[in-house]
Each structure stands twice: as structure tokens, then as C-alpha cells.
């Protein structure tokens, strides 16, 4: 019999991850502050709970996918939180993006209650999560990882055990830092093509087939060219991750010139369009500065596989 899991946090990413568990015949008990998000998962086969504690008590293990370390701590250790419901020897699998110090501190709170922790942030985008093809970056005990590997592999096509708790936080922040740098670079490349009189659709495909290609160009440039920008990831979340990267740079003694510049651009993007704007709209700063947009026919409003 497979393990049962509570799943707390059913947003763009978490809702798709929880759906993958259900699709692979895991029993999933869900909680989210948004009743509509819960209803979507219940219609798909989940069981609803009235609090994280209740969900954890019913399942014995808990997975969280939340927007910030502050929210993760409240769900874990606050009133009605996971620590009130998880049994001793239960497991907390944290799929949110945290800084290294945050996940170490939160895992220590769980350990004091006899609860084991796996950090398991994911990378690749919401569209890959929806298809069960996202990548998991795991930190924690190797035997614990093996025990919960069936659930992780039900949600994620690939998983990498990076080392002890804290290791996955470092590599996840690195991958997100690279993605935001690549996004700004892709926007500048497309604008050079536009202002140089090139066909933008043909330019997109030429870059895909070139040494200058990136995963971000292949995916997010399509949303820029469509004009929807709808990546399912916000300016605020990008700034959170860039803040983690810059903090690690200071802690580890690594000058991060590109990340520092990109962080400043995202601050400008938030000021211009709001923290809830899609992170892909960072390219709109360049469009507004030049006075032209980057549009081409034949590109989707959302990424689908």
C-alpha cells in the first residue's frame, strides 16, 4: 500500500503537483486558503481537510508548496499547523523555494517534534508540473528520499539528491537565478532582432537552433512574442528568489554582478507593473523604453505540452 500524503498549497504549481499524485493513485488530503483550489482537487479525487493539522493527521506525511518561508513556517509550526497533526516519524516534504538558512531552521523545528524533513523544490515551470515532467531537487537523508521516491517520481520526471538538508535550496536558487538572467538576455536579443529589421518568429527559431539558445528562450520567449507573458510566476516570486541568490553570494563570498543587475531590473519591473505581474513582463521594461513591442504570430498564450 502506498503512503498517504497531506498536500498544503494548491496554487499554480502545487495544484498540478497534487493532481499528479492523485493521477498516480496516491491518497491525497488537501488544504488551501482558497476554497476553489480545494474544490478543483476534490473533483479530481482528493479529500478535503479543514486545516493543515487535520490533513497531516489523516495522512501521516505532509507535502507543502507555498509562496514564502514565512508562509511555510506558519503552515508548519503555527496554530493548526503540520506539527500539531503529523505523528512522530512522519515526514514533511517541503517543495517551496527557501533559502538555505530558512530550510535548516524549519527542519530543526520539525526534528524537535520527531518529524523528518525532505526539501524538494522543483524546477522547470508550471507547464512541466502539469504534465508530470518537472524536475525535483532533493536535500535530506538518502534512505528517507528512497522511501518517498515513489511519490516524488509520481510528481516529477527527474529527481536529483543533492546532499543533506540545505543542499537543494542552494541549487534551486542557482537555477532560478540563471533563469532570470536568461530571461533578460532573451528579451534584449529579441529587441535587437526587431530593431535590426528581422522577422521575430524566424529569429526565435534561429536562436533555438543556435549556440545562444536556452531553456528560457525556448519557453518564455514564446509568451513574450504572443503578448500574454503568462508564465504563472510573478515579479514578487522572482524578487524573492533573487534575494536568496544575492544573500548566498554574500555568505559564500561570490560576487554576483549579473544577478545584482537583474535584481535591480526586477525591482523596476515591480514598480512599473506591480508585484503580481508575471515575471516575464520584465521584458516589457525594454519594450516601453524602446517604444515598440515584441510580437509575432503563431506563438501560444500559455505553455502547453
Backbone torsions as a table, in degrees:
resi	resn	phi	psi	omega
1	UNK	NA	132.6	-178.1
2	UNK	-75.6	159.4	177.7
3	UNK	-65.1	154.4	172.3
4	UNK	-100.8	147.6	-176.9
5	UNK	-134.6	133.7	162.7
6	UNK	-80.3	142.7	176.8
7	UNK	-129.0	117.0	-177.3
8	UNK	-114.6	121.6	-179.2
9	UNK	106.3	92.7	-171.6
10	UNK	-114.8	43.3	177.8
11	UNK	-77.0	-156.4	-177.4
12	UNK	-52.5	-45.2	-176.2
13	UNK	-85.7	-52.9	-175.6
14	UNK	-61.1	-38.3	179.2
15	UNK	-60.3	-40.1	178.3
16	UNK	-70.8	-38.2	178.3
17	UNK	-64.8	-44.5	178.3
18	UNK	-62.4	-39.9	178.9
19	UNK	-62.5	-36.1	177.7
20	UNK	-65.0	-38.7	176.1
21	UNK	-61.0	-46.6	-179.5
22	UNK	-63.0	-43.0	-179.7
23	UNK	-60.5	-27.5	179.3
24	UNK	-99.1	23.7	169.4
25	UNK	70.6	25.0	170.7
26	UNK	-87.8	143.1	172.7
27	UNK	-79.0	125.3	-173.7
28	UNK	-128.5	125.8	175.9
29	UNK	-107.8	125.6	-167.9
30	UNK	-116.9	151.8	171.0
31	UNK	-146.7	139.4	172.9
32	UNK	-155.2	151.8	178.2
33	UNK	-68.3	-18.8	-179.7
34	UNK	-94.1	108.5	-178.6
35	UNK	-58.3	-33.2	-179.2
36	UNK	-65.2	-37.6	178.2
37	UNK	-64.5	-39.7	177.5
38	UNK	-65.1	-44.3	-178.4
39	UNK	-60.3	-38.6	178.7
40	UNK	-61.0	-41.6	-178.3
41	UNK	-75.6	-34.8	176.4
42	UNK	-63.0	-40.7	177.7
43	UNK	-63.0	-25.0	-179.3
44	UNK	-88.7	-10.5	176.3
45	UNK	126.0	3.2	179.4
46	UNK	-80.8	165.8	173.8
47	UNK	-107.3	133.2	-179.1
48	UNK	-86.6	144.8	174.6
49	UNK	-124.4	160.1	-176.5
50	UNK	-90.5	-8.7	179.9
51	UNK	-162.4	162.2	173.2
52	UNK	-57.6	-39.3	-179.5
53	UNK	-61.7	-44.6	179.9
54	UNK	-64.2	-43.1	179.0
55	UNK	-61.1	-43.9	-178.6
56	UNK	-66.3	-38.8	179.8
57	UNK	-65.1	-37.8	179.3
58	UNK	-70.5	-34.2	-172.4
59	UNK	-93.8	-39.8	-175.3
60	UNK	91.5	-18.3	174.8
61	UNK	-137.8	154.5	-177.9
62	UNK	-138.0	141.3	174.7
63	UNK	-118.6	135.9	176.2
64	UNK	-123.9	145.2	175.2
65	UNK	-142.5	94.3	-165.2
66	UNK	-128.4	162.2	-169.5
67	UNK	-80.3	-15.4	-176.8
68	UNK	-159.6	158.8	175.4
69	UNK	-58.5	-33.6	178.8
70	UNK	-61.8	-44.1	178.9
71	UNK	-69.0	-40.6	177.7
72	UNK	-57.9	-43.4	-179.9
73	UNK	-65.3	-40.4	179.1
74	UNK	-63.9	-41.8	-179.7
75	UNK	-69.8	-36.0	-179.6
76	UNK	-74.3	-53.2	-165.6
77	UNK	-116.9	-3.7	-179.6
78	UNK	-78.6	179.2	176.6
79	UNK	-57.8	131.7	-177.4
80	UNK	72.2	16.9	-175.9
81	UNK	-86.6	-179.9	-174.2
82	UNK	-60.4	-36.4	-177.3
83	UNK	-65.8	-19.3	175.3
84	UNK	-80.4	-21.1	-174.9
85	UNK	-110.4	-30.4	-176.9
86	UNK	-69.8	138.5	175.9
87	UNK	-77.5	161.2	170.9
88	UNK	-57.8	140.3	-175.2
89	UNK	74.8	4.1	170.1
90	UNK	-72.6	168.3	-177.8
91	UNK	-122.8	136.0	170.3
92	UNK	-105.7	120.8	177.2
93	UNK	-107.7	110.6	-175.4
94	UNK	-98.0	109.8	-177.5
95	UNK	-100.5	1.5	175.2
96	UNK	-72.9	162.6	174.1
97	UNK	-89.5	121.7	179.5
98	UNK	-125.9	160.6	165.8
99	UNK	-75.1	162.3	-177.4
100	UNK	-60.5	-45.6	-178.1
101	UNK	-66.0	-35.9	-179.9
102	UNK	-63.9	-47.5	-176.9
103	UNK	-69.6	-33.6	175.8
104	UNK	-63.3	-41.6	-179.3
105	UNK	-68.6	-43.2	-179.6
106	UNK	-67.6	-39.1	177.4
107	UNK	-63.3	-34.0	177.4
108	UNK	-67.0	-37.8	175.5
109	UNK	-61.0	-42.4	178.4
110	UNK	-66.5	-43.3	-178.4
111	UNK	-60.6	-36.5	179.1
112	UNK	-62.3	-21.0	177.6
113	UNK	-101.3	9.4	178.9
114	UNK	79.6	20.3	-177.2
115	UNK	-109.4	132.3	-179.4
116	UNK	-87.9	152.8	-177.4
117	UNK	-125.6	136.9	164.0
118	UNK	-118.3	128.7	168.7
119	UNK	-90.5	136.6	-172.6
120	UNK	-147.4	55.3	175.9
121	UNK	-63.7	155.3	-177.1
122	UNK	-119.5	158.0	-178.4
123	UNK	-142.5	144.5	179.2
124	UNK	134.5	-21.5	177.1
125	UNK	108.7	158.0	-177.5
126	UNK	-60.4	-37.2	-177.6
127	UNK	-63.2	-35.1	177.0
128	UNK	-74.2	-33.5	175.7
129	UNK	-62.6	-40.2	-179.4
130	UNK	-62.8	-30.8	-179.2
131	UNK	-93.9	2.1	-176.8
132	UNK	70.0	24.2	-174.4
133	UNK	-116.6	14.0	-179.4
134	UNK	-76.1	166.2	-178.5
135	UNK	-108.1	135.4	177.7
136	UNK	-101.5	137.0	175.2
137	UNK	-114.1	115.2	-167.0
138	UNK	-113.0	138.3	171.7
139	UNK	-128.5	134.1	178.8
140	UNK	148.0	-171.1	-178.6
141	UNK	-66.3	135.3	-176.1
142	UNK	-63.2	-40.4	-179.6
143	UNK	-67.5	-37.3	177.6
144	UNK	-66.1	-39.9	175.9
145	UNK	-59.2	-46.2	-179.8
146	UNK	-62.0	-38.7	-179.1
147	UNK	-61.9	-41.6	-176.8
148	UNK	-98.5	6.8	-178.0
149	UNK	-59.7	-37.2	177.2
150	UNK	-57.2	-40.0	178.8
151	UNK	-70.1	-42.1	179.2
152	UNK	-61.8	-42.2	-179.1
153	UNK	-74.6	-18.7	172.9
154	UNK	-70.4	-28.7	-179.4
155	UNK	-94.9	-27.1	-167.0
156	UNK	-132.2	135.1	-179.4
157	UNK	-72.1	-31.0	-179.8
158	UNK	-133.6	147.5	173.2
159	UNK	-142.6	143.6	-178.2
160	UNK	-127.4	117.5	173.0
161	UNK	-80.2	112.8	-171.8
162	UNK	-91.7	-16.0	-177.3
163	UNK	140.2	-158.4	-178.2
164	UNK	-69.5	173.0	177.7
165	UNK	-49.7	133.8	-176.6
166	UNK	105.6	-27.1	-177.6
167	UNK	-67.1	-41.6	-178.7
168	UNK	-68.2	-33.5	177.8
169	UNK	-60.2	-40.5	-178.7
170	UNK	-65.6	-49.7	-176.7
171	UNK	-69.4	-33.5	178.4
172	UNK	-65.2	-43.3	178.4
173	UNK	-63.9	-38.3	177.3
174	UNK	-61.5	-46.5	-177.9
175	UNK	-64.5	-39.4	179.0
176	UNK	-69.5	-38.9	175.9
177	UNK	-57.3	-47.1	178.3
178	UNK	-60.7	-41.2	-178.1
179	UNK	-61.7	-41.9	-178.8
180	UNK	-70.6	-36.8	175.1
181	UNK	-62.6	-45.3	179.8
182	UNK	-63.5	-36.2	-179.8
183	UNK	-63.6	-46.6	178.3
184	UNK	-62.6	-41.9	179.9
185	UNK	-63.9	-40.9	179.5
186	UNK	-63.1	-40.2	177.7
187	UNK	-62.6	-42.4	179.2
188	UNK	-65.1	-38.5	179.5
189	UNK	-64.3	-45.0	-179.7
190	UNK	-65.3	-35.8	179.6
191	UNK	-69.2	-37.9	174.2
192	UNK	-59.9	-41.9	178.9
193	UNK	-62.8	-45.0	-178.8
194	UNK	-61.9	-49.2	-176.8
195	UNK	-72.4	-18.9	175.7
196	UNK	-86.3	4.6	175.3
197	UNK	83.4	15.5	-178.6
198	UNK	-87.4	155.3	171.6
199	UNK	-71.0	124.6	-172.8
200	UNK	-70.6	-36.2	177.9
201	UNK	-64.3	-44.3	179.3
202	UNK	-66.3	-36.5	177.8
203	UNK	-64.4	-42.3	177.3
204	UNK	-55.2	-50.6	-176.6
205	UNK	-67.9	-35.1	178.3
206	UNK	-65.0	-40.5	178.6
207	UNK	-65.6	-41.4	177.6
208	UNK	-54.8	-36.6	-177.3
209	UNK	-91.7	13.1	-173.5
210	UNK	-115.6	175.4	176.1
211	UNK	-70.1	-13.2	178.7
212	UNK	-90.8	5.7	-176.7
213	UNK	-69.3	156.6	171.7
214	UNK	-149.2	161.1	174.6
215	UNK	-57.4	-40.2	-178.9
216	UNK	-65.6	-42.3	176.9
217	UNK	-61.5	-45.9	-178.2
218	UNK	-58.6	-35.5	-174.8
219	UNK	-98.7	-65.2	-170.2
220	UNK	-71.1	-28.8	176.8
221	UNK	-61.3	-30.6	177.7
222	UNK	-62.3	-38.8	-179.0
223	UNK	-72.6	-31.5	174.8
224	UNK	-67.2	-46.3	-178.2
225	UNK	-66.8	-29.3	174.9
226	UNK	-73.4	-34.9	-177.4
227	UNK	97.2	-2.3	179.2
228	UNK	-81.5	-32.7	-175.6
229	UNK	59.8	9.9	-165.6
230	UNK	-79.9	82.6	179.8
231	UNK	-93.0	-9.7	-178.7
232	UNK	74.5	23.2	-177.3
233	UNK	-144.5	130.9	-167.7
234	UNK	-99.0	166.4	174.0
235	UNK	-57.1	-43.4	-179.8
236	UNK	-60.1	-42.5	179.1
237	UNK	-66.4	-37.9	177.4
238	UNK	-63.0	-43.0	179.8
239	UNK	-66.6	-35.2	175.5
240	UNK	-59.5	-48.0	-177.2
241	UNK	-68.8	-39.4	177.0
242	UNK	-65.2	-35.0	175.4
243	UNK	-62.3	-41.0	175.3
244	UNK	-60.4	-44.0	-178.0
245	UNK	-62.5	-46.4	-179.1
246	UNK	-65.3	-35.7	176.1
247	UNK	-64.1	-41.6	177.1
248	UNK	-65.1	-38.3	178.0
249	UNK	-57.4	-43.9	177.4
250	UNK	-65.4	-45.7	-177.3
251	UNK	-62.9	-37.7	-173.6
252	UNK	-97.0	-0.2	178.6
253	UNK	70.8	35.7	-178.2
254	UNK	-115.0	114.3	174.7
255	UNK	-65.1	128.5	-178.2
256	UNK	-118.6	75.0	-174.7
257	UNK	-64.3	-46.4	-178.8
258	UNK	-65.6	-45.6	-179.4
259	UNK	-62.8	-36.4	178.4
260	UNK	-63.8	-43.4	178.5
261	UNK	-66.3	-42.6	-179.2
262	UNK	-66.7	-37.3	176.2
263	UNK	-60.3	-42.2	178.8
264	UNK	-63.0	-38.7	177.6
265	UNK	-64.4	-40.9	179.1
266	UNK	-68.3	-31.1	172.7
267	UNK	-62.4	-42.2	176.5
268	UNK	-63.5	-41.1	179.4
269	UNK	-62.0	-41.4	177.6
270	UNK	-64.2	-43.1	179.2
271	UNK	-61.9	-36.5	-176.3
272	UNK	-79.7	-41.4	-169.1
273	UNK	-120.7	-8.3	179.4
274	UNK	98.2	150.5	-178.6
275	UNK	-66.4	-21.3	178.7
276	UNK	-86.8	-3.6	177.3
277	UNK	-66.5	151.0	178.0
278	UNK	-62.5	140.8	-178.7
279	UNK	-58.9	-29.8	179.8
280	UNK	-62.2	-22.4	179.2
281	UNK	-69.7	-1.4	173.2
282	UNK	-57.6	-29.8	179.4
283	UNK	-70.2	-22.3	178.7
284	UNK	-65.2	-25.7	173.9
285	UNK	-56.9	-42.4	179.4
286	UNK	-71.2	-41.1	177.6
287	UNK	-59.5	-44.4	-179.8
288	UNK	-66.9	-38.8	-178.9
289	UNK	-66.3	-37.7	-178.3
290	UNK	-84.3	-26.0	179.8
291	UNK	85.4	29.2	176.9
292	UNK	-151.1	159.1	179.4
293	UNK	-107.4	167.8	-179.3
294	UNK	-110.9	88.4	-176.7
295	UNK	-128.6	144.2	176.2
296	UNK	-151.4	146.2	179.7
297	UNK	-73.0	157.0	172.0
298	UNK	92.0	9.5	-179.8
299	UNK	-113.1	145.1	-172.2
300	UNK	-78.8	155.9	175.4
301	UNK	-77.2	-25.8	176.7
302	UNK	-139.7	155.1	-179.6
303	UNK	-83.6	124.3	177.6
304	UNK	-129.1	148.7	177.5
305	UNK	-114.2	NA	NA
